[in-house]
Amino acid sequence: MPKRILQGTVTSAQTVTVSVERRFTHPVLKKTIRKSKKYRAHDPQDTFKVGDVVRIQECAPISKTKRWEVIAE
């Protein structure tokens, strides 16, 4: 199975926290809804700052909360 790749904005730079927003149409109201979710990602070189748009990819668990790694900007 291929690894998922998501794109989002860095909200914290210590352990890179990436906020990923998705849009979908509500099934009953037919209104576009925005939902966001935060993912903690591994950045070994500590190169990304708050506000950067990055891509993250699934990986094996690195710590208790980190299951993603930053792959590109």
Beta strands, then each sheet from edge to edge (+ up, - down):
strand 1: 5-12
strand 2: 16-25
strand 3: 32-42
strand 4: 53-58
strand 5: 68-72
sheet 1: 1+ 2- 3+ 5+ 4- 1+
end
